[in-house]
Amino acid sequence: QVQLVESGGGLVQAGGSLRLSCLASGRTFSSSAMGWFRQAPGKEREFVAAISWSGGRTYYADSVKGRFTISRDNAKNTVYLQMNSLKTEDAAVYYCAAAPSSTQARGVSLGGMDYWGKGALVTVSS
């Protein structure tokens, strides 16, 4: 059974940092682009960041560029999202997702992901 499990969410003050992890099990995703998405209350889910299978290419939403960093460790089947300088508007449930093998990292923002985690809640206090 394929599973993506996010961890590392929590409560942080504005300006603080959190690191989310996404552990994949059931199969290896070392050849898949991976992405992070988020959904705030009352809003649609939106793209946050994507990374190529090798980790050599990364893409970010404009709203997080320069503050968030996506990375991966294929040996651990884990993808990370380092979030710095957090703002109250970053508060959301963050989802990890795996792309189909046909989707490159630059296409992750368009959706169509194969697998999704259940999400990790990030709360940012002012």
C-alpha positions in Angstrom: 0.0 0.0 0.0 1.4 3.3 -1.1 1.5 6.0 1.6 2.8 9.5 2.0 2.9 10.7 5.6 3.6 14.3 6.5 5.1 15.3 9.8 6.6 18.4 11.4 3.6 20.6 11.4 2.7 22.7 14.5 2.3 26.1 15.9 4.9 28.8 15.3 5.1 32.5 15.7 5.3 34.8 12.7 8.9 35.0 11.6 9.7 31.5 12.9 10.6 28.4 11.0 9.3 24.8 10.6 10.5 21.9 8.6 8.0 19.5 7.2 8.9 15.9 6.2 7.1 13.6 3.9 7.9 9.9 4.2 6.9 7.7 1.4 6.3 4.0 1.8 4.9 1.1 -0.3 7.1 1.9 -3.3 10.1 4.1 -4.1 9.5 7.6 -5.5 13.1 8.2 -6.4 12.1 8.5 -10.0 9.1 10.8 -9.4 8.8 14.5 -9.1 7.4 15.5 -5.8 5.5 18.5 -4.6 4.0 20.3 -1.6 0.6 22.0 -1.7 -1.4 23.8 0.9 -5.0 24.6 1.7 -6.1 27.3 4.1 -9.6 27.4 5.6 -12.1 28.5 3.0 -9.6 28.5 0.2 -8.7 26.1 -2.6 -5.6 24.0 -2.4 -2.6 25.7 -4.0 0.8 24.7 -5.2 3.7 25.6 -2.9 6.9 23.9 -4.2 8.1 21.0 -6.5 11.3 19.1 -6.9 12.6 16.9 -9.7 13.4 13.2 -9.1 17.1 14.0 -8.7 16.6 17.1 -6.6 18.4 19.1 -9.2 15.4 21.3 -10.2 13.1 23.1 -7.8 10.1 25.3 -8.4 8.2 27.6 -6.0 5.1 29.6 -5.8 5.8 33.3 -5.9 4.3 33.7 -2.4 7.0 31.4 -0.8 10.0 32.0 -3.0 13.1 33.0 -1.0 11.5 31.7 2.2 10.8 28.1 1.6 13.1 25.4 0.4 12.1 22.0 -0.9 14.6 19.1 -0.8 14.7 15.3 -0.9 16.7 12.4 0.2 15.9 9.5 -2.1 17.8 7.0 0.1 15.3 7.8 2.8 12.3 8.1 0.5 11.7 11.5 2.1 10.9 14.9 0.9 11.3 18.0 3.0 9.9 21.5 3.1 12.0 24.0 5.1 9.8 27.0 5.9 11.5 30.2 7.2 10.2 33.7 7.9 6.7 32.3 8.3 3.8 34.7 7.9 0.3 34.4 9.2 -0.9 33.8 5.7 1.2 30.7 5.4 -1.1 29.0 7.9 -2.7 26.0 6.2 -2.8 22.2 5.9 0.3 21.2 3.9 0.1 18.2 1.7 2.8 16.2 0.1 2.2 14.6 -3.3 3.9 12.4 -5.8 3.7 13.1 -9.5 3.1 10.4 -12.2 6.3 9.3 -13.9 5.3 11.3 -17.0 5.2 14.6 -15.1 8.3 16.7 -14.7 8.8 18.9 -11.7 7.9 22.1 -13.7 4.5 20.5 -14.3 3.7 19.8 -10.7 2.0 23.1 -10.2 -0.7 22.1 -12.7 -1.8 19.3 -10.4 -2.6 15.8 -11.6 -0.6 14.1 -8.9 -0.7 10.4 -8.4 -0.6 10.1 -4.6 -1.4 12.5 -1.7 -0.6 12.5 2.0 -3.3 13.3 4.5 -1.7 16.6 5.4 0.1 18.4 8.2 -1.4 21.4 10.0 0.8 24.6 10.2 -0.5 27.3 12.4 1.2 30.7 12.5 0.4 33.1 15.3 0.9 36.9 15.0 
